[in-house]
């Protein structure tokens, strides 16, 4: 089973990378971009075949390592 984890900074947390991308896009002539939030996507190949157990396992991974839950939020998607 595959899982995809989407990780983004929580609302209210400054995103300097996103701001740098927004500024660069403006410099390139894309004036309509008012904000950019940058995140990451992690894809996992799991041995687990039970969807409920897989989601619980990936959630534990996110809480332990994959996401900094103080400043980031995450969503688990099973594929």
N, C-alpha and C positions, 0 to 999 in steps of 0.2 A: 504494500500500500504506500502511496506517496502522500506527503503532507507539504503544504506551502504555508509559511508563516510570513505575514506582513507586519513589519515593525515601523512605527512612526513616533516622532516626538509628540508628547502630550500637548494639548492646547495650552498656550501661555508660556511654553518653554521656548526660549530663543533658538533659532535655527540659522547659525551663521553660514552653513553650506548652502542652504536654500536661498538666503539673501544674496550670496555671491553668485548663484546661478541666475537669480532674478536680475541682478545688476548686469551680468554678462549678456543676457538676452536683450536687455534694454540697449546696451551698447551695440548690439548686432542689428538693431532696428525693430525688434519685437516690443514695441512700446505698450502694448495692451496687457502685459503681464503685471499684475498688481501684487502677487505674492507667490512664493514657492516654498513648499515643505518637502524636504528630502527624507527618504526612508530607505529601508532595505527589505529585500525578499530573500528568504532562506527556503530551499527545497530539501526535503528529507525523504529518503527511501527507507521505509520501515518494514521489518519482518512481520510485525503485527498485522493480522487480517481482520480483527474485530474493530469496527469503526469507533465504538465508544472507548475501548481500551487505548486505541491509537491516539485519539484526541486527548485523553487524560495524560498519556505519556508525553506527548508533544507539549502540552500545557506545563507539565513539570519541568521539561527541558527549558522552556521559555522563562519560567520563574527562577530557575537555577543558573542559567548561563546565557541564553540567546538574547534576552531583552533586559535592559536596565529598567526595571519596573518603577523606579523612582521618577524617571523622566520620560519613559517610553510606554506606549500602549502597543498591544499586539493582537492579531486575529489569526486563528488557526483555520486553514482550509484543507479538508481532506479531498484528495483527487482520485 
